C-alpha cells in the first residue's frame, strides 16, 4: 500500500555550492540546519539588488528508507524547487528538474536499500535562466530560490494507480436553482474517468483487474462502484510513459455539486484489485484525492456555473511575502485564500503568472474561491527548447491540479506575449486532451489577437481616470466571444498605502469604475484587478525600491482604501452586524488633500445608509451613490459635505440653506475655481440679503464646513440596515494613543515549522490607524518562536506586519512590540 512521509525537517543548507562540487566528498558540518519550505536568502523588505537571491546553493540530509518499501518504488516528491536542481543519492546522480513552479518526482528505488540510511543532496540553481520559463527577457516579479515548497517521500507499488482524472462534463443539473443562494445543487449522469495504471508485467496483465471507486462525504460513503478493466477501455494516451491509460464512465445519481456558495467536496478513493495474480482478490494499491464536481459553461454573455450566470470579480495574486519570498508554509498560503475570499470579497483569483501552492488551492476548494491557473511566463517566448519546457510545464500543472474544483480555467498562453499560432495550438491541444472539462484562456494585452482558446482573456489598461474603464469587446476581440478582463489598473496608477489621501481615494474609485463597467456591460463577463498584494520585482519595474505598489493591499496584507471598496461588496450576512462593512475613505485631516479640499468623503459600505453625527450633533443620513455606480452590488456612499444645521441661526431661509450647501460642497471638492458665475451671484445675493460681508461669510463657511479653529471635530458614523444600527465608528482624533498588536492565529503547530502574521498599528483613541507616523518598532519575543525578518524596523504608514514562526517545539510564544512612545500589550501564541 501507499506511504507518504514528510521530509520537510532535518535538512542542512549552504548558500554557496559550486556546480562542480563532488557530492561524495562533501563535509556538511558547517552547513546551517534548516526546515522546509526555505528561501536561500532573507531579503530586506525593499531596496535590494534582485541578484542577491539568485544563488547556487545546496540542501543535504540523511534518509532512512522504510523497510516496507522493499519490492516497491521509492520516490522523492518535490512540490517546487526554484529554478532548477540536480538530486544525488549516496553520491550518485538520481535525477534533475528544470522549472520552479510545478511538482516533480525523482525515483530513487535503485539508489537506496530498504531499512538502510542514505544521503540525499539537492543542488539548486536559483539564477534566472533564459532557457527556462518564465525567463528569457525582463520579468515583472521575482522568483527567489531554494526548495520553497514541501518535499515528501512516496512509496508506491510497481503495479498501481499513477494518475486519476475525472470529467464531469456529462452531468446534468438535477434541480435547477431558482435562487442565487439555493443551498442544494445536485446532478445526475456520468462521470468519465481516465485511470493510468502501471504494471511490472505490462498493460495486458491488468485486463480483468478491478477498480473499486468510492465517493465519501461527511455523512459517509455516498456512492460506490466496481469497474472491471477491459482491453476496450485502453486509451492510446500513455499517461507517464510507464503506465497504461484506461478510459471508462460510471453512472451516478444525486451527486452534490461544488459551488462558490456551497463548496461541497468528496473524498474519492480508488482501490486497485488484481485478478489472476499472486495477490488475487487483495487490494494492490489505493489512490485518494479530495475533489468536487461542478458544471462550467462559458458563453459570450457570462460564465455559467451550475446553471446560473456568475459575474466574475477577482484579483491577481503573486505568492510572495516580505523577507521569505515564496517560502511560506501551509498556514500562510491558506490565509491568503481566506483574505481574498473574506476580506476582499472577490469570487475569483488568477494565479499570476504561474501555478501556485497545493495548500492555497486546497483552501480555495474549501471556501469556494474560483481560480484561473496559468502556465509560467511573462511576455517572452523562447526557442524550441524553451517551448518544449513550457509544454511540459503545462502538462505538469494540469496533471497535478486537475482535481481541484476551484480551478475553472486553464491559462495556456504566456502572459502578454505576442501571437504564436504554432506554439499556442500545441498548448491548447495539450490542455484540451488532458482536461476537456475546463475552458482555456490566453492572456494578451493587445487588440486583434488570434483566439485559439475558449475565452478571450485580456489585460485592459485603458482607464486613466477619465478614459473608458473597458473598451468594447468588438474593438478588442473583433467578434462575439466570451470576453474576460484579466488585469486592470496596476501600473496605470501605482499607489502606496502611505500615499496622499487623494491618490488612495482615486485608486479605489478606479477599481470601482472598472468593476462597475464589467457588471453593467453585456459584452464583458467580468474583471480581475491587478492586483491583491504589492510584490517585489526587478529594477525595470515598480518604484525603484524593488516593490511594485500595484496591490489593493501592501505586501504585509494591510489594506489600502481600494481593499475596503472590494470588501464592501460582500453580503452583510445574517445577522447583518456579522458582515457589515463601513470604511470611510478619508483620514479626517483638514489639510491632507490639495487645496485643503477635504470632500467629498466616500464610504465603502454594504449598509443601506450611513448616519453621521458631528460633535454630537446629527448631520444627516447618506445613501449609496447608485447613479455613479449602478452595477455595484453595494455602491459607496458619497458624502458631499457635513454642514448639518450649522447654517441655522443666521436668518437664511430653508431654500437658501440648500443652495449654500450645494455651493459649499463644490468649494470643498474643487475649490473656488469650481464655482461658475451663477454660483458667485447666487451666493452674493444670499449674503447681501442678510447684510453679511465677505469676511463674515468666509468665517461662517469655515465653521460650517470644517469647524476651523474649534478645539476638535469628532465624527460618529453609523451603518444602517432595515432601520437598525449594525456597525459604528468614531473618527477625528488622529493622535497616536496606543500600539496595538493582532495575530491572525492564536495556536500554531509544533513539529514542522508554522507561522502566523501579527499586524502592529499605531492607533488613535478610536482605534483608527495614524497613517503618517513612521516610528521605529522593536519586537520582543520569548518562547519557541522566531521573528521572520528584522527584529527592529519602522512602521510604514502607521503600521507594519511581521510573521512569527514556530521552531518545532511545543510551548507558548510571548510577543510584544515597542516604539518610541508606547509598548503593546503582551500577545500569547500557543504552539501545540
BELURDA-V374843 format. One record per residue. N is the residue number from 0. RES is the residue in three letters. D_FIRST is the distance of its C-alpha to the first C-alpha in Angstrom with 2 decimals. Layout:
N&RES&D_FIRST + N&RES&D_FIRST
This chain:
0&UNK&0.00 + 1&UNK&3.79 + 2&UNK&6.71 + 3&UNK&10.26 + 4&UNK&13.29 + 5&UNK&16.86 + 6&UNK&19.23 + 7&UNK&22.35 + 8&UNK&24.09 + 9&UNK&25.66 + 10&UNK&27.18 + 11&UNK&30.67 + 12&UNK&32.79 + 13&UNK&35.99 + 14&UNK&37.93 + 15&UNK&39.64 + 16&UNK&37.78 + 17&UNK&39.64 + 18&UNK&37.85 + 19&UNK&39.25 + 20&UNK&37.81 + 21&UNK&36.17 + 22&UNK&32.71 + 23&UNK&33.18 + 24&UNK&36.39 + 25&UNK&35.36 + 26&UNK&36.71 + 27&UNK&34.85 + 28&UNK&36.83 + 29&UNK&38.86 + 30&UNK&36.08 + 31&UNK&35.49 + 32&UNK&32.47 + 33&UNK&30.82 + 34&UNK&27.89 + 35&UNK&26.47 + 36&UNK&27.52 + 37&UNK&30.61 + 38&UNK&33.85 + 39&UNK&35.68 + 40&UNK&39.09 + 41&UNK&40.22 + 42&UNK&42.77 + 43&UNK&45.82 + 44&UNK&45.96 + 45&UNK&48.41 + 46&UNK&51.01 + 47&UNK&48.90 + 48&UNK&48.50 + 49&UNK&45.30 + 50&UNK&45.07 + 51&UNK&44.33 + 52&UNK&40.67 + 53&UNK&40.35 + 54&UNK&39.36 + 55&UNK&37.62 + 56&UNK&35.30 + 57&UNK&32.31 + 58&UNK&29.39 + 59&UNK&28.09 + 60&UNK&25.64 + 61&UNK&23.94 + 62&UNK&20.20 + 63&UNK&18.46 + 64&UNK&15.25 + 65&UNK&12.82 + 66&UNK&12.93 + 67&UNK&9.22 + 68&UNK&9.51 + 69&UNK&11.57 + 70&UNK&11.22 + 71&UNK&9.17 + 72&UNK&11.00 + 73&UNK&12.27 + 74&UNK&14.07 + 75&UNK&16.77 + 76&UNK&17.07 + 77&UNK&20.67 + 78&UNK&21.91 + 79&UNK&25.48 + 80&UNK&27.70 + 81&UNK&31.42 + 82&UNK&32.80 + 83&UNK&31.38 + 84&UNK&29.49 + 85&UNK&28.65 + 86&UNK&25.78 + 87&UNK&26.30 + 88&UNK&23.98 + 89&UNK&26.02 + 90&UNK&29.04 + 91&UNK&27.72 + 92&UNK&27.40 + 93&UNK&23.84 + 94&UNK&24.75 + 95&UNK&26.86 + 96&UNK&27.23 + 97&UNK&30.36 + 98&UNK&30.59 + 99&UNK&30.07 + 100&UNK&28.96 + 101&UNK&25.74 + 102&UNK&22.17 + 103&UNK&20.85 + 104&UNK&18.18 + 105&UNK&19.16 + 106&UNK&17.15 + 107&UNK&17.86 + 108&UNK&15.88 + 109&UNK&19.30 + 110&UNK&20.97 + 111&UNK&19.29 + 112&UNK&18.02 + 113&UNK&15.22 + 114&UNK&16.98 + 115&UNK&19.95 + 116&UNK&21.65 + 117&UNK&22.45 + 118&UNK&24.79 + 119&UNK&24.12 + 120&UNK&27.21 + 121&UNK&27.47 + 122&UNK&31.00 + 123&UNK&31.91 + 124&UNK&34.95 + 125&UNK&35.97 + 126&UNK&39.25 + 127&UNK&40.03 + 128&UNK&39.80 + 129&UNK&41.78 + 130&UNK&39.36 + 131&UNK&36.39 + 132&UNK&36.49 + 133&UNK&37.88 + 134&UNK&40.48 + 135&UNK&43.40 + 136&UNK&46.10 + 137&UNK&46.76 + 138&UNK&44.03 + 139&UNK&44.71 + 140&UNK&41.90 + 141&UNK&40.34 + 142&UNK&36.86 + 143&UNK&36.96 + 144&UNK&34.32 + 145&UNK&31.58 + 146&UNK&27.87 + 147&UNK&28.69 + 148&UNK&25.34 + 149&UNK&21.98 + 150&UNK&19.85 + 151&UNK&16.14 + 152&UNK&13.81 + 153&UNK&10.75 + 154&UNK&8.09 + 155&UNK&6.89 + 156&UNK&6.73 + 157&UNK&10.48 + 158&UNK&10.42 + 159&UNK&9.09 + 160&UNK&10.96 + 161&UNK&12.96 + 162&UNK&15.50 + 163&UNK&16.70 + 164&UNK&20.38 + 165&UNK&22.54 + 166&UNK&26.30 + 167&UNK&28.28 + 168&UNK&31.58 + 169&UNK&32.37 + 170&UNK&32.26 + 171&UNK&35.67 + 172&UNK&36.86 + 173&UNK&37.50 + 174&UNK&39.89 + 175&UNK&41.61 + 176&UNK&42.24 + 177&UNK&45.91 + 178&UNK&45.63 + 179&UNK&43.93 + 180&UNK&42.40 + 181&UNK&41.19 + 182&UNK&38.20 + 183&UNK&36.70 + 184&UNK&35.44 + 185&UNK&33.73 + 186&UNK&33.12 + 187&UNK&32.58 + 188&UNK&31.61 + 189&UNK&28.95 + 190&UNK&25.86 + 191&UNK&25.33 + 192&UNK&21.92 + 193&UNK&20.98 + 194&UNK&17.43 + 195&UNK&16.79 + 196&UNK&14.37 + 197&UNK&14.11 + 198&UNK&14.55 + 199&UNK&15.64 + 200&UNK&18.38 + 201&UNK&19.60 + 202&UNK&19.97 + 203&UNK&21.94 + 204&UNK&19.12 + 205&UNK&17.43 + 206&UNK&20.56 + 207&UNK&20.08 + 208&UNK&16.38 + 209&UNK&15.87 + 210&UNK&14.74 + 211&UNK&14.80 + 212&UNK&16.14 + 213&UNK&17.11 + 214&UNK&19.49 + 215&UNK&19.92 + 216&UNK&22.96 + 217&UNK&24.31 + 218&UNK&25.68 + 219&UNK&22.40 + 220&UNK&20.96 + 221&UNK&23.87 + 222&UNK&22.78 + 223&UNK&20.38 + 224&UNK&20.49 + 225&UNK&19.15 + 226&UNK&19.72 + 227&UNK&20.24 + 228&UNK&19.99 + 229&UNK&23.41 + 230&UNK&25.30 + 231&UNK&27.58 + 232&UNK&24.87 + 233&UNK&24.25 + 234&UNK&25.73 + 235&UNK&27.61 + 236&UNK&25.79 + 237&UNK&23.32 + 238&UNK&20.97 + 239&UNK&20.42 + 240&UNK&21.99 + 241&UNK&18.98 + 242&UNK&17.80 + 243&UNK&19.50 + 244&UNK&20.54 + 245&UNK&21.02 + 246&UNK&23.44 + 247&UNK&23.94 + 248&UNK&25.26 + 249&UNK&25.04 + 250&UNK&28.05 + 251&UNK&27.84 + 252&UNK&30.54 + 253&UNK&31.23 + 254&UNK&28.81 + 255&UNK&29.70 + 256&UNK&30.60 + 257&UNK&29.99 + 258&UNK&33.41 + 259&UNK&34.89 + 260&UNK&36.69 + 261&UNK&33.73 + 262&UNK&30.43 + 263&UNK&28.20 + 264&UNK&24.45 + 265&UNK&21.61 + 266&UNK&17.96 + 267&UNK&16.43 + 268&UNK&13.07 + 269&UNK&12.27 + 270&UNK&9.95 + 271&UNK&10.27 + 272&UNK&11.66 + 273&UNK&13.36 + 274&UNK&16.92 + 275&UNK&19.02 + 276&UNK&16.26 + 277&UNK&15.49 + 278&UNK&12.50 + 279&UNK&14.93 + 280&UNK&14.38 + 281&UNK&10.78 + 282&UNK&8.11 + 283&UNK&6.56 + 284&UNK&5.31 + 285&UNK&6.58 + 286&UNK&9.37 + 287&UNK&11.76 + 288&UNK&15.26 + 289&UNK&18.57 + 290&UNK&21.42 + 291&UNK&24.81 + 292&UNK&27.32 + 293&UNK&30.96 + 294&UNK&33.81 + 295&UNK&35.34 + 296&UNK&38.74 + 297&UNK&40.70 + 298&UNK&44.35 + 299&UNK&47.49 + 300&UNK&48.53 + 301&UNK&45.31 + 302&UNK&41.56 + 303&UNK&40.70 + 304&UNK&37.60 + 305&UNK&36.86 + 306&UNK&40.38 + 307&UNK&42.42 + 308&UNK&43.95 + 309&UNK&42.35 + 310&UNK&44.63 + 311&UNK&42.69 + 312&UNK&43.78 + 313&UNK&41.58 + 314&UNK&41.48 + 315&UNK&39.95 + 316&UNK&37.73 + 317&UNK&37.40 + 318&UNK&34.49 + 319&UNK&36.80 + 320&UNK&38.00 + 321&UNK&40.97 + 322&UNK&40.52 + 323&UNK&36.70 + 324&UNK&36.67 + 325&UNK&33.28 + 326&UNK&31.36 + 327&UNK&30.83 + 328&UNK&27.81 + 329&UNK&26.23 + 330&UNK&29.12 + 331&UNK&31.80 + 332&UNK&30.07 + 333&UNK&29.63 + 334&UNK&33.18 + 335&UNK&34.59 + 336&UNK&33.20 + 337&UNK&34.86 + 338&UNK&38.08 + 339&UNK&38.20 + 340&UNK&37.59 + 341&UNK&39.53 + 342&UNK&42.04 + 343&UNK&42.88 + 344&UNK&42.28 + 345&UNK&41.15 + 346&UNK&38.95 + 347&UNK&37.49 + 348&UNK&36.55 + 349&UNK&36.63 + 350&UNK&34.38 + 351&UNK&37.23 + 352&UNK&36.86 + 353&UNK&33.17 + 354&UNK&29.63 + 355&UNK&28.96 + 356&UNK&26.37 + 357&UNK&23.27 + 358&UNK&24.54 + 359&UNK&27.88 + 360&UNK&26.58 + 361&UNK&24.35 + 362&UNK&27.50 + 363&UNK&29.51 + 364&UNK&27.16 + 365&UNK&27.66 + 366&UNK&31.43 + 367&UNK&32.39 + 368&UNK&33.61 + 369&UNK&33.82 + 370&UNK&32.88 + 371&UNK&34.32 + 372&UNK&32.12 + 373&UNK&33.65 + 374&UNK&33.20 + 375&UNK&34.55 + 376&UNK&38.26 + 377&UNK&41.80 + 378&UNK&44.78 + 379&UNK&44.21 + 380&UNK&43.00 + 381&UNK&42.75 + 382&UNK&42.97 + 383&UNK&40.73 + 384&UNK&38.24 + 385&UNK&38.14 + 386&UNK&37.64 + 387&UNK&34.75 + 388&UNK&33.02 + 389&UNK&33.79 + 390&UNK&32.36 + 391&UNK&29.13 + 392&UNK&29.00 + 393&UNK&29.76 + 394&UNK&26.71 + 395&UNK&24.49 + 396&UNK&25.94 + 397&UNK&25.43 + 398&UNK&21.88 + 399&UNK&20.89 + 400&UNK&23.02 + 401&UNK&23.62 + 402&UNK&21.59 + 403&UNK&24.17 + 404&UNK&26.83 + 405&UNK&29.32 + 406&UNK&29.73 + 407&UNK&32.51 + 408&UNK&33.81 + 409&UNK&32.83 + 410&UNK&35.53 + 411&UNK&35.68 + 412&UNK&38.95 + 413&UNK&39.79 + 414&UNK&41.58 + 415&UNK&45.35 + 416&UNK&45.30 + 417&UNK&47.89 + 418&UNK&47.28 + 419&UNK&45.53 + 420&UNK&45.12 + 421&UNK&43.42 + 422&UNK&40.73 + 423&UNK&40.21 + 424&UNK&40.12 + 425&UNK&37.04 + 426&UNK&35.30 + 427&UNK&36.13 + 428&UNK&34.97 + 429&UNK&31.64 + 430&UNK&31.07 + 431&UNK&32.28 + 432&UNK&30.03 + 433&UNK&26.88 + 434&UNK&27.94 + 435&UNK&30.97 + 436&UNK&30.60 + 437&UNK&32.21 + 438&UNK&35.69 + 439&UNK&36.29 + 440&UNK&38.87 + 441&UNK&40.57 + 442&UNK&42.51 + 443&UNK&46.00 + 444&UNK&49.13 + 445&UNK&51.92 + 446&UNK&53.47 + 447&UNK&53.41 + 448&UNK&50.05 + 449&UNK&48.61 + 450&UNK&45.95 + 451&UNK&42.98 + 452&UNK&40.62 + 453&UNK&40.71 + 454&UNK&42.18 + 455&UNK&45.00 + 456&UNK&43.72 + 457&UNK&46.61 + 458&UNK&47.52 + 459&UNK&50.85 + 460&UNK&53.03 + 461&UNK&56.34 + 462&UNK&57.16 + 463&UNK&59.40 + 464&UNK&60.76 + 465&UNK&63.12 + 466&UNK&61.66 + 467&UNK&59.59 + 468&UNK&56.17 + 469&UNK&54.57 + 470&UNK&56.44 + 471&UNK&56.49 + 472&UNK&53.55 + 473&UNK&56.01 + 474&UNK&57.28 + 475&UNK&53.81 + 476&UNK&51.74 + 477&UNK&54.73 + 478&UNK&53.46 + 479&UNK&51.91 + 480&UNK&48.20 + 481&UNK&45.70 + 482&UNK&46.91 + 483&UNK&45.06 + 484&UNK&46.43 + 485&UNK&43.63 + 486&UNK&45.79 + 487&UNK&49.17 + 488&UNK&51.37 + 489&UNK&49.63 + 490&UNK&51.94 + 491&UNK&54.77 + 492&UNK&55.28 + 493&UNK&53.40 + 494&UNK&53.81 + 495&UNK&53.23 + 496&UNK&52.65 + 497&UNK&55.87 + 498&UNK&57.95 + 499&UNK&61.21 + 500&UNK&60.83 + 501&UNK&62.24 + 502&UNK&59.55 + 503&UNK&56.78 + 504&UNK&58.34 + 505&UNK&58.79 + 506&UNK&55.17 + 507&UNK&54.05 + 508&UNK&56.56 + 509&UNK&55.46 + 510&UNK&51.91 + 511&UNK&53.44 + 512&UNK&55.62 + 513&UNK&52.79 + 514&UNK&50.67 + 515&UNK&53.74 + 516&UNK&54.36 + 517&UNK&50.79 + 518&UNK&51.07 + 519&UNK&54.51 + 520&UNK&54.38 + 521&UNK&53.30 + 522&UNK&52.36 + 523&UNK&49.76 + 524&UNK&46.37 + 525&UNK&45.83 + 526&UNK&46.03 + 527&UNK&43.61 + 528&UNK&45.59 + 529&UNK&45.43 + 530&UNK&43.90 + 531&UNK&42.21 + 532&UNK&42.54 + 533&UNK&44.77 + 534&UNK&43.01 + 535&UNK&43.72 + 536&UNK&44.96 + 537&UNK&46.92 + 538&UNK&50.65 + 539&UNK&51.56 + 540&UNK&50.46 + 541&UNK&50.97 + 542&UNK&53.78 + 543&UNK&53.94 + 544&UNK&51.96 + 545&UNK&48.58 + 546&UNK&47.89 + 547&UNK&48.07 + 548&UNK&49.49 + 549&UNK&48.39 + 550&UNK&46.21 + 551&UNK&47.21 + 552&UNK&45.76 + 553&UNK&46.12 + 554&UNK&43.33 + 555&UNK&42.96 + 556&UNK&42.40 + 557&UNK&45.89 + 558&UNK&47.61 + 559&UNK&50.63 + 560&UNK&52.90 + 561&UNK&50.98 + 562&UNK&47.86 + 563&UNK&49.97 + 564&UNK&51.01 + 565&UNK&47.42 + 566&UNK&46.54 + 567&UNK&49.58 + 568&UNK&48.19 + 569&UNK&45.70 + 570&UNK&46.49 + 571&UNK&48.26 + 572&UNK&46.17 + 573&UNK&47.18 + 574&UNK&48.96 + 575&UNK&50.26 + 576&UNK&50.64 + 577&UNK&46.86 + 578&UNK&46.61 + 579&UNK&50.20 + 580&UNK&50.84 + 581&UNK&54.25 + 582&UNK&54.59 + 583&UNK&58.09 + 584&UNK&57.94 + 585&UNK&60.61 + 586&UNK&61.28 + 587&UNK&64.64 + 588&UNK&66.52 + 589&UNK&69.94 + 590&UNK&70.21 + 591&UNK&66.66 + 592&UNK&67.21 + 593&UNK&69.72 + 594&UNK&73.25 + 595&UNK&72.13 + 596&UNK&71.11 + 597&UNK&68.58 + 598&UNK&68.10 + 599&UNK&66.60 + 600&UNK&63.71 + 601&UNK&60.57 + 602&UNK&58.24 + 603&UNK&54.62 + 604&UNK&53.99 + 605&UNK&52.49 + 606&UNK&55.34 + 607&UNK&58.11 + 608&UNK&60.78 + 609&UNK&61.58 + 610&UNK&64.51 + 611&UNK&66.08 + 612&UNK&68.38 + 613&UNK&70.29 + 614&UNK&71.71 + 615&UNK&71.42 + 616&UNK&73.19 + 617&UNK&71.53 + 618&UNK&71.51 + 619&UNK&69.94 + 620&UNK&66.94 + 621&UNK&65.15 + 622&UNK&62.90 + 623&UNK&60.26 + 624&UNK&61.89 + 625&UNK&60.68 + 626&UNK&63.44 + 627&UNK&61.89 + 628&UNK&58.21 + 629&UNK&58.18 + 630&UNK&54.61 + 631&UNK&52.96 + 632&UNK&51.65 + 633&UNK&53.21 + 634&UNK&55.97 + 635&UNK&57.18 + 636&UNK&60.34 + 637&UNK&63.24 + 638&UNK&65.92 + 639&UNK&69.08 + 640&UNK&71.00 + 641&UNK&71.17 + 642&UNK&74.91 + 643&UNK&74.88 + 644&UNK&78.37 + 645&UNK&79.55 + 646&UNK&82.14 + 647&UNK&83.76 + 648&UNK&87.03 + 649&UNK&88.57 + 650&UNK&90.25 + 651&UNK&88.02 + 652&UNK&87.68 + 653&UNK&84.28 + 654&UNK&84.54 + 655&UNK&85.34 + 656&UNK&82.44 + 657&UNK&80.03 + 658&UNK&81.57 + 659&UNK&81.43 + 660&UNK&77.76 + 661&UNK&76.92 + 662&UNK&78.98 + 663&UNK&77.46 + 664&UNK&73.91 + 665&UNK&74.88 + 666&UNK&76.27 + 667&UNK&73.18 + 668&UNK&70.95 + 669&UNK&73.13 + 670&UNK&76.05 + 671&UNK&79.67 + 672&UNK&79.28 + 673&UNK&77.25 + 674&UNK&80.34 + 675&UNK&82.53 + 676&UNK&86.33 + 677&UNK&86.07 + 678&UNK&83.89 + 679&UNK&86.41 + 680&UNK&89.32 + 681&UNK&87.65 + 682&UNK&86.72 + 683&UNK&90.19 + 684&UNK&91.94 + 685&UNK&89.86 + 686&UNK&90.71 + 687&UNK&94.30 + 688&UNK&94.84 + 689&UNK&93.82 + 690&UNK&95.83 + 691&UNK&92.81 + 692&UNK&93.14 + 693&UNK&90.41 + 694&UNK&89.75 + 695&UNK&89.39 + 696&UNK&87.21 + 697&UNK&84.86 + 698&UNK&84.70 + 699&UNK&83.90 + 700&UNK&81.15 + 701&UNK&79.56 + 702&UNK&79.61 + 703&UNK&78.31 + 704&UNK&75.55 + 705&UNK&74.19 + 706&UNK&76.12 + 707&UNK&77.51 + 708&UNK&79.00 + 709&UNK&77.73 + 710&UNK&75.96 + 711&UNK&72.56 + 712&UNK&70.80 + 713&UNK&68.07 + 714&UNK&66.11 + 715&UNK&64.07 + 716&UNK&61.83 + 717&UNK&60.57 + 718&UNK&58.08 + 719&UNK&59.01 + 720&UNK&57.07 + 721&UNK&58.98 + 722&UNK&61.78 + 723&UNK&59.58 + 724&UNK&58.92 + 725&UNK&55.17 + 726&UNK&55.17 + 727&UNK&57.80 + 728&UNK&58.39 + 729&UNK&61.30 + 730&UNK&62.36 + 731&UNK&65.21 + 732&UNK&65.01 + 733&UNK&63.45 + 734&UNK&64.04 + 735&UNK&61.07 + 736&UNK&60.87 + 737&UNK&57.41 + 738&UNK&54.24 + 739&UNK&51.29 + 740&UNK&47.61 + 741&UNK&44.76 + 742&UNK&41.04 + 743&UNK&38.41 + 744&UNK&36.24 + 745&UNK&37.21 + 746&UNK&33.79 + 747&UNK&31.42 + 748&UNK&28.10 + 749&UNK&27.99 + 750&UNK&25.41 + 751&UNK&25.06 + 752&UNK&28.42 + 753&UNK&29.57 + 754&UNK&32.96 + 755&UNK&35.51 + 756&UNK&38.70 + 757&UNK&42.09 + 758&UNK&45.12 + 759&UNK&48.52 + 760&UNK&51.57 + 761&UNK&55.27 + 762&UNK&56.56 + 763&UNK&59.95 + 764&UNK&60.93 + 765&UNK&59.40 + 766&UNK&55.97 + 767&UNK&56.49 + 768&UNK&55.53 + 769&UNK&58.48 + 770&UNK&57.49 + 771&UNK&59.90 + 772&UNK&59.65 + 773&UNK&57.69 + 774&UNK&57.89 + 775&UNK&55.74 + 776&UNK&52.92 + 777&UNK&51.34 + 778&UNK&48.02 + 779&UNK&47.77 + 780&UNK&44.40 + 781&UNK&43.54 + 782&UNK&40.23 + 783&UNK&36.70 + 784&UNK&37.18 + 785&UNK&38.75 + 786&UNK&40.77 + 787&UNK&39.37 + 788&UNK&42.43 + 789&UNK&45.92 + 790&UNK&46.97 + 791&UNK&50.37 + 792&UNK&50.94 + 793&UNK&53.20 + 794&UNK&53.01 + 795&UNK&52.88 + 796&UNK&54.92 + 797&UNK&54.97 + 798&UNK&51.21 + 799&UNK&48.25 + 800&UNK&44.53 + 801&UNK&42.43 + 802&UNK&38.76 + 803&UNK&37.95 + 804&UNK&34.66 + 805&UNK&33.01 + 806&UNK&32.51 + 807&UNK&29.42 + 808&UNK&31.43 + 809&UNK&32.15 + 810&UNK&35.79 + 811&UNK&38.46 + 812&UNK&39.60 + 813&UNK&43.31 + 814&UNK&44.68 + 815&UNK&48.26 + 816&UNK&50.06 + 817&UNK&53.68 + 818&UNK&56.20 + 819&UNK&59.93 + 820&UNK&61.01 + 821&UNK&58.17 + 822&UNK&55.13 + 823&UNK&52.33 + 824&UNK&51.25 + 825&UNK&48.42 + 826&UNK&44.94 + 827&UNK&42.09 + 828&UNK&38.38 + 829&UNK&35.94 + 830&UNK&32.87 + 831&UNK&30.37
